[in-house]
């Protein structure tokens, strides 16, 4: 079944946005997905309906879920979770545990701080 053109445009914009956030060129994404640069360009323009295999390859290369790619209107929480994921995955393995410990500690302290402000 073909996606409506408007959905293809939204999908293309998501792919472009995620690619740029990942710091990749169209050429780099195409190479990692084993497709041509023109194929990626056409997806990003919304002029090509990509196959499941291509969407899966894109989702594996970019730090984004397949759901996020194909579901218009992902919420703010999903976007923020993707950003956390991107930050986490950009760190070397040795740094990730420290990052997680620091994040947990910061979240605990901020939660306590805001609780005191809201309930003096």
C-alpha angles and dihedrals in degrees: 000000000000121000116235113260092248090056090049090053091050090048091049092050091050092050091049093047094048092045092053092045088053089052094241131139121223087254093054093047091047092050093050092047092046094238134110124274088240089057091056091044091053092049091050091049090052092239096114131059103217121216122245089255092055093046090050091050091050091049090051093050097043121054092248134105122243087240091057091051097051101033113083117217102027109187129249092258092057091049091050092047090052089052091051089048091050091050092047094048092047090062123086114257091251092058097047097080091051090047092052093047091049092047092050092049093046092048091051094049094045091049090051091046094051091044090057091048094049094043107033 
